[in-house]
Amino acid sequence: MNLAHLANHLGMSKTTVSRALNGYPEVNVRTRERVLKAAKEVGYQPNPMARSLALGRTNIFGIIHPLQPTDMADPMFLEVVAGMSSALEALGKNLIIAPVSPAAEQPSYQQIVSGRRVDGLVVGRTLVRDERIAFLSKAKFPFVAHGRTELNAPYAWFDYDNEAGMRLALERLLGVGHRRVALISAPLALNFACQRRDSFEDTMAAAGLGVDPRYLINNTLDRRSGYQAMQELLACSPRPTAVIVDNHLSGVGAVRALLDAGVKVGEEISVIVWGSMADTLSSANVTSIDLPNPRQAGARMIAMLLALVGGKPASELQELWQPVLVEGATVGPA
């Protein structure tokens, strides 16, 4: 039975029946209850495409992602996406991931927005200066940023406290006597990497310690680059006594380089990696700065996005979760 048949069955106009089914406030309670009861009795199922057109909604939310080969092997990324997908499925909505090349990323945002192909977007891997977020803000298109950026206008974002997490890592190392500490970073155009490096330098300075420029290596965001970065640090004289890796993808390669070089991790060189290593490196119990509940984080971003679509101001949708230090066997005294 379609909408016209249901309207004829009830002796009402299609407009009234449609508005009752979609919860429009101008339809009185008695009429709405009568329509819903009749729809249930006759087994009426609305046409989802027609309903979306009527409401101006697609019930689809999206992520435009310049997908890297390492992403599909990244359990944290997959957990966050699983949380988003589950939250939407529970509401009868869908999540799509549109993989694009880096060069096509910005044009893809423009196409999505101009065509209103989704009801809202989650923007990941935010940059210090992010054209995507600037564009979406100017277009007044609903989005939640997974991470922060430098933007004067208010926007909805979800992030972990990068500064606090780096302080946790350094305080742990400085507390057991380390003074020559190195940092392996993701590309500093990424906002999280920039915040973590700034916090590293500030915390070292507050402790009265300088940082050897050779001990600061960036542009690492996969196993290979993490491996090479650790090899560079091992070639330094003197070597650092401790190393912090600001992302778990590089952390896998960095720890592997130490093991291949025969270095006793936690004795000769201490290591702390940002992000859970539980599912990425089973041969070493790595001390980490963990980002708890990635699945819940994904679900929370969807809740924020739905609230934004529902009219809640972006300035009221900004959340900063706290990372935690998870002890392993890779930190020891200097």
C-alpha positions in Angstrom: 0.0 0.0 0.0 1.3 3.4 -1.0 0.6 6.8 0.5 -2.3 7.6 -1.9 -4.0 4.3 -1.0 -3.5 5.0 2.7 -5.0 8.5 2.3 -8.0 7.1 0.4 -8.5 4.4 3.1 -8.6 7.1 5.8 -10.6 9.6 3.7 -7.9 12.2 4.2 -5.6 14.2 1.8 -2.2 12.8 1.1 -0.7 16.0 2.5 -2.4 15.5 5.9 -1.4 11.8 6.0 2.2 12.6 5.1 2.5 15.3 7.7 1.0 13.0 10.4 3.5 10.2 9.5 6.4 12.6 9.6 5.5 14.2 12.9 4.6 17.7 11.8 3.4 19.7 14.8 0.5 21.3 13.0 -1.3 17.9 12.8 -3.4 17.4 15.9 -2.7 14.5 18.2 -6.0 12.7 17.5 -5.4 12.7 13.7 -1.8 11.6 14.1 -2.8 8.7 16.3 -5.5 7.6 13.8 -3.0 7.8 10.8 -0.3 5.8 12.7 -2.8 3.2 13.8 -4.2 2.7 10.3 -0.6 2.6 8.8 0.3 -0.2 11.2 -2.9 -2.1 10.6 -2.5 -2.2 6.8 1.3 -2.7 6.9 2.1 0.7 5.2 5.9 1.2 4.7 6.9 4.7 3.5 9.1 5.1 0.4 12.4 6.1 1.9 13.5 8.2 -1.1 10.2 10.1 -1.3 10.3 10.7 2.4 13.9 12.0 2.2 12.9 14.4 -0.6 9.9 15.6 1.4 12.0 16.3 4.5 15.0 17.6 2.6 17.2 14.9 4.3 19.1 11.9 3.0 19.6 10.1 6.3 23.1 9.5 5.2 26.2 11.0 6.9 29.7 10.9 5.4 33.4 11.0 5.8 35.6 12.2 2.9 38.9 10.5 3.5 42.2 10.6 1.6 42.6 6.9 2.4 46.1 5.7 3.1 47.2 2.0 2.8 47.8 2.0 6.6 44.3 3.0 7.4 42.8 -0.4 6.8 45.3 -1.9 9.2 44.7 0.8 11.8 42.5 -0.7 14.6 41.9 2.7 16.2 40.5 4.2 12.9 38.3 1.2 12.4 37.0 1.3 16.0 36.0 5.0 15.6 34.3 4.3 12.3 32.5 1.3 13.8 31.2 3.5 16.6 29.9 6.0 14.1 28.2 3.3 12.0 26.6 1.6 14.9 25.2 4.8 16.3 23.6 5.7 12.9 22.3 2.1 12.2 20.4 2.2 15.5 18.5 5.2 14.1 17.9 3.8 10.7 20.6 6.0 9.1 23.7 5.3 7.2 27.4 6.2 7.1 29.4 6.3 3.9 33.2 6.7 3.5 34.3 8.3 0.3 38.0 7.5 -0.4 39.7 10.2 -2.5 43.2 11.2 -3.6 44.7 14.1 -1.7 44.4 16.3 -4.8 40.7 15.5 -5.1 39.8 16.1 -1.4 38.8 19.7 -1.5 36.8 19.4 -4.8 35.0 16.4 -3.3 33.8 18.6 -0.4 32.5 21.1 -2.8 30.6 18.5 -4.8 29.1 16.9 -1.6 27.9 20.3 -0.3 26.5 21.6 -3.6 24.6 18.4 -4.3 23.5 18.0 -0.6 24.4 14.3 -1.0 24.7 13.8 2.8 23.1 15.4 5.8 26.4 16.1 7.5 30.1 15.2 7.6 32.8 14.2 10.0 36.1 15.8 9.1 39.2 13.8 10.2 42.9 14.5 10.5 42.4 18.2 10.9 45.2 20.5 9.8 46.6 23.6 11.6 45.1 25.7 8.8 42.3 23.6 7.3 40.6 24.8 4.1 38.0 22.0 4.4 36.7 23.3 7.7 36.9 26.9 6.6 34.8 26.0 3.5 32.2 24.0 5.4 31.8 26.8 8.0 31.3 29.4 5.3 28.8 27.2 3.5 27.0 26.6 6.8 27.0 22.9 6.1 26.7 20.6 9.2 30.0 19.0 10.2 31.9 17.8 13.2 35.7 18.0 13.2 37.6 15.1 14.6 40.3 17.3 16.0 40.8 21.1 16.1 42.2 23.7 13.8 43.0 27.5 13.7 39.7 29.1 12.9 38.1 32.2 14.3 34.5 31.2 13.6 32.9 28.7 16.1 32.6 25.1 14.8 31.7 21.7 16.3 34.7 19.6 17.2 35.7 16.5 19.2 39.3 16.0 20.3 41.6 14.5 22.9 43.8 16.8 25.0 47.1 16.6 23.1 48.9 19.0 25.4 47.9 17.1 28.6 48.8 13.7 27.0 52.3 14.8 26.1 52.8 16.1 29.6 51.8 12.7 31.0 54.4 11.0 28.8 57.2 13.4 29.6 56.5 13.6 33.3 56.7 9.8 33.4 60.1 9.8 31.7 61.5 12.8 33.6 60.4 11.2 36.8 62.8 8.3 36.4 65.7 10.4 35.4 65.6 10.8 31.7 67.0 14.1 30.3 67.9 13.2 26.7 64.4 12.6 25.3 63.5 12.5 21.6 60.2 12.9 19.8 59.1 11.2 16.6 56.2 13.2 15.2 53.5 12.9 12.5 53.7 15.7 9.8 53.4 19.0 11.7 50.8 20.3 9.3 48.4 18.0 11.2 47.0 19.9 14.2 47.4 17.0 16.7 51.1 16.7 15.8 51.7 20.4 16.1 50.0 20.6 19.5 51.9 17.5 20.8 55.3 18.9 19.7 54.6 22.3 21.2 53.6 20.6 24.5 56.8 18.5 24.3 59.0 21.6 23.9 57.1 23.6 26.6 57.3 20.8 29.1 61.0 20.2 28.5 61.7 23.9 28.9 59.6 24.1 32.1 61.9 21.3 33.4 65.0 23.4 32.5 66.0 21.1 29.7 66.9 21.9 26.1 66.1 19.7 23.2 68.8 18.5 20.8 67.4 19.4 17.3 68.5 15.9 16.1 66.1 14.4 18.5 63.1 16.0 16.8 62.0 14.0 13.8 58.7 14.6 12.0 56.8 13.5 8.9 56.3 9.9 10.2 52.8 8.4 9.9 53.4 4.8 9.1 55.6 1.8 10.1 58.3 2.4 7.5 58.8 6.1 8.4 58.7 5.2 12.1 61.3 2.6 11.6 63.6 5.0 9.7 63.1 7.7 12.3 64.3 5.4 15.1 67.3 4.4 13.0 68.3 8.0 12.8 68.0 8.4 16.5 70.1 5.3 17.1 72.8 6.8 14.9 73.1 9.9 17.1 75.9 10.4 19.5 75.0 10.5 22.2 71.8 8.6 21.8 68.6 9.7 23.5 67.8 7.6 26.5 64.1 7.9 25.9 61.8 8.3 22.9 58.2 9.4 22.6 56.3 8.5 19.3 53.3 10.7 18.8 51.2 8.2 16.8 50.8 4.4 17.1 51.3 3.7 13.4 54.8 5.1 13.5 55.2 3.5 16.9 55.0 0.0 15.5 58.0 0.7 13.2 59.9 2.6 15.8 59.8 -0.3 18.3 60.5 -2.8 15.6 63.7 -0.9 14.7 64.9 -1.1 18.4 64.2 -4.8 18.5 66.0 -5.4 15.2 69.0 -3.4 16.5 69.2 -5.6 19.6 68.4 -2.7 21.9 66.8 -3.7 25.2 63.7 -1.6 25.2 62.9 -0.2 28.7 66.5 -0.7 29.8 68.8 0.9 27.2 66.2 3.1 25.7 62.7 3.8 27.1 59.7 4.3 24.8 56.2 5.7 25.1 53.9 5.6 22.1 50.8 7.7 21.7 47.8 5.4 21.0 47.0 1.8 21.9 49.6 -0.7 20.8 47.6 -3.7 22.0 46.4 -4.8 18.5 49.4 -3.6 16.5 52.5 -5.0 18.2 52.0 -8.2 20.2 55.7 -8.8 20.8 56.2 -5.8 23.1 54.2 -4.5 26.1 54.5 -0.8 25.2 53.9 2.0 27.6 51.3 4.2 25.9 49.3 7.4 26.0 46.0 5.8 25.3 42.9 7.4 23.8 40.2 5.5 25.7 36.9 4.3 24.1 37.5 5.0 20.4 34.2 3.3 19.6 32.4 5.5 22.1 34.2 8.5 20.6 32.8 7.7 17.2 29.3 7.4 18.6 29.7 10.7 20.4 30.7 12.5 17.2 27.6 11.2 15.5 25.4 12.4 18.4 27.1 15.8 18.2 26.5 15.9 14.4 22.8 14.9 14.8 22.4 17.7 17.4 24.0 20.1 15.0 21.6 19.1 12.2 18.8 19.5 14.7 19.7 23.1 15.3 22.0 23.1 18.3 24.7 25.9 17.9 28.1 24.7 16.9 29.7 26.7 19.8 27.9 24.3 22.2 29.3 21.2 20.5 32.9 21.1 21.5 34.3 18.3 23.5 37.8 17.6 24.8 38.4 14.1 26.2 41.4 13.2 28.4 44.0 10.6 27.4 45.5 8.3 30.0 48.9 6.8 30.6 48.9 3.0 30.3 51.9 1.4 31.9 53.8 -1.2 30.0 57.3 -2.7 30.1 59.1 -0.1 27.9 59.9 2.6 30.5 62.8 2.3 32.9 65.3 4.5 34.7 67.8 6.4 32.7 
